[in-house]
Amino acid sequence: MLTLTFVVPLTFGILIAWIALSCITIPLFQWFVRRHNWTSSLNAAASVPPSRGLDHGKPAREAENDTRDSEKAE
């Protein structure tokens, strides 16, 4: 039969080990996910030519004026 003097230190030991494991793995997982997101965003940016965007390389105001002019023409 397990005595209380054996169970309590074992329980605290398991708790401390769990805390240490969490303190190590959580930053590692965060680093991995951020690195993955960062590399995928770099790959996505590299695959789109700089002159081909939603506004086709024009400043935002010129792109808005073009859409307004095309709406007026219709």
C-alpha positions as CSV (number, residue, x, y, z in Angstrom):
1,M,0.0,0.0,0.0
2,L,1.3,3.4,-0.9
3,T,1.8,5.8,1.9
4,L,1.0,9.5,1.9
5,T,4.6,10.4,2.3
6,F,5.4,8.6,-1.0
7,V,2.4,9.9,-3.0
8,V,2.7,13.6,-2.2
9,P,6.3,14.1,-3.4
10,L,5.6,11.9,-6.5
11,T,2.6,14.1,-7.3
12,F,4.6,17.3,-7.0
13,G,7.4,15.7,-9.1
14,I,5.0,14.9,-11.9
15,L,3.5,18.4,-11.7
16,I,6.9,20.0,-11.9
17,A,7.9,17.8,-14.8
18,W,4.7,18.7,-16.7
19,I,5.3,22.4,-16.1
20,A,8.9,22.1,-17.4
21,L,7.7,20.1,-20.5
22,S,5.1,22.8,-21.2
23,C,7.6,25.6,-20.8
24,I,9.8,24.0,-23.4
25,T,7.3,22.7,-26.0
26,I,4.9,25.8,-26.2
27,P,7.6,28.2,-27.4
28,L,8.9,25.5,-29.8
29,F,5.5,25.0,-31.3
30,Q,4.9,28.8,-31.5
31,W,8.3,29.2,-33.3
32,F,7.5,26.4,-35.7
33,V,4.1,27.9,-36.6
34,R,5.4,31.4,-37.0
35,R,8.3,30.2,-39.2
36,H,5.8,28.2,-41.3
37,N,3.5,31.2,-41.7
38,W,6.5,33.5,-42.5
39,T,7.9,31.2,-45.2
40,S,4.5,30.7,-46.8
41,S,3.9,34.4,-46.9
42,L,7.3,34.9,-48.5
43,N,6.6,32.2,-51.1
44,A,3.2,33.8,-51.9
45,A,4.7,37.2,-52.3
46,A,7.5,35.9,-54.5
47,S,5.0,34.1,-56.8
48,V,3.1,37.4,-57.6
49,P,4.9,39.7,-60.0
50,P,5.2,43.2,-58.5
51,S,3.4,44.9,-61.4
52,R,0.4,42.6,-61.2
53,G,-1.7,43.3,-58.2
54,L,-5.3,44.1,-57.6
55,D,-4.7,47.7,-58.8
56,H,-2.2,46.6,-61.6
57,G,0.6,48.7,-60.2
58,K,-1.4,52.0,-60.0
59,P,-1.8,54.0,-56.8
60,A,-5.0,53.4,-54.9
61,R,-6.6,56.7,-56.0
62,E,-6.0,56.0,-59.7
63,A,-7.4,52.5,-59.4
64,E,-10.6,53.9,-57.7
65,N,-11.0,56.5,-60.4
66,D,-10.7,53.8,-63.1
67,T,-13.5,51.8,-61.5
68,R,-15.7,54.9,-61.1
69,D,-15.1,55.8,-64.8
70,S,-16.0,52.3,-65.9
71,E,-19.2,52.4,-63.8
72,K,-20.2,55.7,-65.3
73,A,-19.6,54.4,-68.8
74,E,-22.1,51.6,-68.3
